[in-house]
Each structure stands twice: as C-alpha cells, then as structure tokens.
Amino acid sequence: MNKHIKLAHPILTMLNLLVLASFLAVGAAFQAALASDQEQFHVGVQPDGRIVVPTNQVLEPAGTQVTFPGRPVDLALTDGGKLLVVKNSKDLVLIDPVTGRIRQTVSIPRRRTKPPGFSVVGLLISGDSIYASDAENHVRVFRRQEDGDYLWVENRELTAPAVGGVVHPAGIARLPSGRGNNVQLRTRSMGFSGTRAADMTRPIRSGL
C-alpha cells in the first residue's frame, strides 16, 4: 500500500526556520553578553562602586565605604558620635565617621602561637573603656590614653561552664541601673563592674 506524505508548504517551513534561527541568535547574544559581564566581575570594589564578595554576592553600599583587612563583627559609636569603634576579627579599628579615615588599629599582644580572635558579637563602651569579648574565655579591656589613643590594658577571665569547654561569650550590655555590665555566655550570663579584673561577679542562669 502506498502512503502519501503531505509536506508542509515551503514558504511556511522557511518562516519557521527563520523564527527558530532568530531565537537562537538572540539566545546566543544574551549568553555572550552574560559571559562578558561575568568575566568583568572580580572580587573586590568594582569601577561603579559596587563590591563583589567571595560568596558571589554583589553589594551596593548606600554610604561611604571604608575597607580594611579582617572580618568586622560589631561596632559602636563613642565620643559623642565622633569616633566609630569596629570590632574586627582580631583587633579594634577606630574610624572617623565623618571622613572615613582609620584613626587607629588596636591589637592584643600575642601570648600564644594561635591566639583566639574576637567573638561574633560583644562590644561595650563605658566612659574611657572599651570592653570586647573574645571567642574563648575573656573580656578584653582597652582604655583611652592621655593622647586620645586606646591601649589594651587587661583581660578579664570569665568563669568556665560546669559542663566543660570554653565560655564562648557572645554579647555585652550595660545594666539599666548603670552600676554594672552583663556578659552573655554559652550556658548563662554573668556580670562585672568597676575597672578591675577582680570586679567579676557570680554567674547568673539565663535559661540558654
């Protein structure tokens, strides 16, 4: 039995091919443009002011950008808003918030081969003192000197948890009474007051 196959009209077939070719051309051009844009992106500040970070995120800050090495985790204003204190991964960075100029970088003396960095949060400014919790067992204390610069002066050791391990402090706040400060620890909280390491007080259960 003979089968007759009816072919599409030549003009319609040609139009379909032209439409398909147009779509392919547009897609190829889009892919080329996308690839071109991707090649121009490098980690760091871009020509238009945007910042590309290693996690493939593109940041577009609304204000002034201040760059410095490290990983900032907390910040607070002092001196009537004239000084911005940034808690960095291993030091404090003091910045003029008006000009964006870094006025000082304050580090802790290295007493170990691998000293701990600062904890994820935990920064308090009280008078001429700055309190910053580290990632293990201490609150680091910095004090303003006569020339206006800050200097590390002491470590305040926190009471180890009964379950063992390091404290992992994560947060410091001024008590509402203004007579002391509270540090949030891994399993509870504890307070401290005054200007001496001996002024650490007993732990307080916080339910965490």
Summary of the structure (lengths in Angstrom):
residues: 208
radius of gyration: 29.5
end to end distance: 85.2
largest distance: 108.8
contacts: 493
relative contact order: 0.08
helix: 18%
strand: 35%
